[in-house]
Amino acid sequence: MPNIKIFSGRSHLDLSQKIADRLGLELGKVVTKKFSNQETCVEIGESVRGEDVYIIQSGCGEINDSLMELLIMINACKIASASRVTAVIPCFPYARQDKKDKSRTPISAKLVANMLSIAGADHIITMDLHASQIQGFFDIPVDNLYAEPTVLKWIRENISEWKNCTIVSPDAGGAKRVTSIADQLNVDFALIHKERKKANEVDCMALVGDVNDRAAILVDDMADTCDTICLAADKLLSAGATRVYAILTHGIFSGQAISRINTACFEAVVVTNTIPQEDNMKHCSKIRVIDISMFLAEAIRRTHNGESVSYLFNHVPL
């Protein structure tokens, strides 16, 4: 494809390379380093004048460093006369801080949106935002892709009893997500109502729906400490579920997450590769990874060619 450049930050080089390979392109030259005082320095190693530039950087690892690196790369390309700069952010940072739920708390997702715009981004491509309203924090186009088509494909190909299963949301906020999947599979859905004592710590859970003598498939957009999904798995098993699976778009897996998964009753915990999972897979045999590089590559191709990205909401690109 002419007049297009793809650059990668350091947060997820493997995914960036897969996207470039699918597009038949090479990753652009960029040197990223830190000064002795920990300031980030970025040097774009080739001309981007008049080019359609895509910068791939996921919100993972050292998140604040990754975000700052992305902002500097966007600005470097913008002031080097790139015609358009698109930030491809598979896992959007600070997405859980999307509302003011108590006094004196920030809406950090809005702040990140402002920073990306001020840095010079003309367009955002991301996947499974924690809250869809984050798109409204921007005054530039945002394409929020969904992992749902790959989730449906994985369920049909890997769970033999999928016709006799229940799709379960671990909280009320994910009800829309699970009902959509359940409708397309023509199966029932359930949800778990949870009350938290504080962030990342669940006090009690109540199951709404029937999972007796069925496979239960927990579906959520992300898992961090995995306390919620592991407690939910125990709840489903005690309610009569024959097997319990978890399917998540963003596997953050911080703190004691991996040890919790290892001791939980999951048949498998399925995540996409919006966040690197190589190290986690070495320490947990239950983790399975779905590659979503084809979605992001197709979104880049369609954006560059001026085509609609909405096709990807219901189809798995080849």
N, C-alpha and C positions, 0 to 999 in steps of 0.2 A: 504494500500500500504506500503510495507516494505521500510526501509531506506529513509524515507522522513520526513521532519519537516517543519511546517508552523508557521511563527511568524508574528505578527501584530504590526505595529507602532500605534500611538495614533490618527492619523488623521481620520481614518474611521473604527472603530472597528466593526460596524454593518456589513459592507460589508465583512470584513475579516471573521467574524463568519459564514456568509452565505456561503462563499466559502469553509470553513472548513467543514461545515455540508454537503454540496453537495459531498465532497470527503470522507465523513465518518471518518474524522480525528478531533483531538482536537488541538486548537491553542497551540503552545509551550509557555512555561513559560518565561516571560521577564519582568524585572522591569525597568521602565524608570522614571527618576526624574531629578530635576534641583537643582544645588547647589545655594547658596544664591547670587552668582554673575551671575546667569542665565546660567551657563554652563550646557550642557546636559550630563547626565550620564546614560548609559545603561548597564544592567547586564543580560546576557542570563542565564536562570535558569535551564538549562538541557544540557546534553552532545550533541554535534553536530558532534563529530568525525566520519568521513566517511559518513556523511549523505548528502542527496540531500536537500538543504535548500531553502525555498521560503519565502521572506520577503515582506509583503504587506503594502504599504504605498502610499497614494494618495497625490498629490500636491495640498492641500487645507488647509483651516483654516489659522493658522500661518505658511505660506509656508516655510519661512526660517528655523523655528524650525523643521518642518516636514522633510525638506530635510536633515538637520544636523543629526536628529535622525536616518533617513534611512542610511546615510553614516556610522554612528557609529555602527549601528546594522550589516551592511554588513561586516565591518572590524572586529567586534567582532567575528562573525561566521567564517570568513576566517582564522583568526589567531588561532581559536580553532579547526582547522583541518577539517572543513567541506569539503566534496569532491567537491561540486559545490554550488555556491550561486547565486540564481536568484532573481532579484528585480522585484516585480510585482507592477507597477506604473500605476494605472488606468487613472489618469490625470497627464500628465507629466509636471513638473514645469518649468517655464520660456520658454515654447514652442513657445510663440509669438515673442520671441527675437531670431529669427532663421537666420537673415541675417543682413548685414551691409548696412542699407538703407540711411545713411547719414554719414558725417564725424565724426570720433571720437566716434562712438557708438559701444558697445560690441556685440559680438554674444554669448549671455549668455547661450543659449541652448547647444552650443558646450562646454562651460565651465562646465555645469552640467554633460554632457556626460563624460568629462575627469575626473571629481570628482568621478563619479560612478565607472568608470573603475579603477582608482587609489585606491579607497576604497577596491576593491577586487571583484566586481560583475563579474560573468562569463557570464551572460545572462540577457536580459531585456525583460519583457512582459509589453506592454502598450496598450492603446486603443485610436484610432482616433487622432493621432498626428496632431497638427495644420498644420505642413508641413512635408510631407513624407520624405524630404531630411534629416531630423533630424536623421533618421536611419544611414545615412552615416557619422554622427559625431562620431559613435562608431567603435571600432575595435573588438567588441565582437558581438555575435548574438543578433538581436533585432526582436521580433515578435510584429508587430503593428496590433492589432486586429481591426475589424470594427464593428460598431454598426448597420450597414446597414440592416442585416437580421432582427433584432428586430424592426427597424424602419418600414420596409415593412410589417411585421406582424401586428404592431400596427395600421398602416394606414388601412389595409384591414379589421381589426376587429372592429375599432372604428369610422371610417369616412364613413358613409353610402353612400355618393356621391363621393367616391374616384375614380370611373371610369370617372367622369366628373370634374377633378381637374387639377390644374397646380402646378408643383413642382417648387419652386422659390428659387434661391440663393440670399442672401442679399448683395453679392458682387461678383465681377468677379472671385476671387480666389476660390470660391466654385462651379464653373461651372461643373467641372468634377464630383463632388459628386452628384449634383442634376440630371445631365444627366444620370448617372448610375441608380439612383432610378426611374427616369421618364421612362427610357427604360424598366425596369423590370415591371413597372405598366402599360406600354403602354399608357402613357399620355404625354401631352406637358410639356415643361419646360420654365422658364423665368429667367431672372436675373436682379438685380438692380445695376446700376453703381452708386457708391457713391464717393464723394470727401470730404476729411477731412481737417478741418482747423488745427487740432492737434489731438493727440492720444485720442481715446474715444469720439471725438466730430465731428459729421458729418455736413458738410456744405450744400450739396445739393444731391438729388437723382434723377435718371432717370430710368424708367422701360423699359426693353427691352423684349417684349413678350406680350401675350394676357391672361388676367385673367377675362375678362368680362363674367358675368353669370356663374362663376365657383368657386369652393372652391379653395383657394390659400393656399398652404402648404410651409411655409418657412423652409428650412433645413440648418443647419449650425453645425460646430463642437463645438462651444462654444458661450456662451453669458456672458458678464461681467456686464457692467452697464446697458445693454439692451436698450440703446439709439438707436442703429442702428436698431434692430428688431422692436422696437415700431414705429419708423419713417417709416420703410418699411411696417408695417402693415397698417398704415394710407394711405400710397401711394397705396397699393393694393386695399384697400376699395374704395378709390376715383377713381380707375381705373375700378371699376365695380365688384370686387370680392364679392361673396355672403357671404362667411365665410373665416376667416383667422385663420390658425393654425401655431404654431411654434414647430419644433422638433429639439432638440439640444442634442449633446452627453454630453457636460460638462456644467452644469448650475452653473456658478460661483456666479452670482447674488450679486455683491458688490454695495456699495453706495446706490443710490435710485432705484435700479433695481426692487425690489418688488413693490414699490408704482407705478412705471411706468407700470409694467405689469397689476396691478389692474385697472389702468385708461385706458389702451389700449383696442383695439377692438378685442382681441384674444378670440376665442372659448375655446382654451386650449393651454398651453405651456408645451410641453412634453420633459422631460429630462431623462437621465439615472442616475443611482445611483453611478456613479464614484465619485461624491461629495455628502456628506450628505445633504438631503433636508427636513428633518423632521421639522426644525424650519421654513423654507420658506413656507412649506405647511400649517402651522398653520396661516400664515399671508396672504396667497394667495390661494384662492379656484380654480384658473385656472391651477395650476401646477399639472401635472400628472407625475408619475415616472415609468420608465421601469427598471426592475431588470436585470442587466447584470452579476450577479454572476455566472450564468451557463457558460458563455463564458470563464471567467477567470479560473473557476474550471476545465473546460475541457482542456484549454490550459496548465494548470499545470499538469493534468493527462497525457496528450499526451507528454509533454516535459519529464516528469519523465520516461515514458515508451519508449522513443526514437521514437515516432511517429510524423508524420507531423502535424503541426498546421494549414496549409493552408485550411484544410477542413472547418474550422470555418469561412472562408471568405464569404461563401455562404450558410451556414446552421445555424439554431438555435438549439443548443444542448438541449436535453431533460433534 
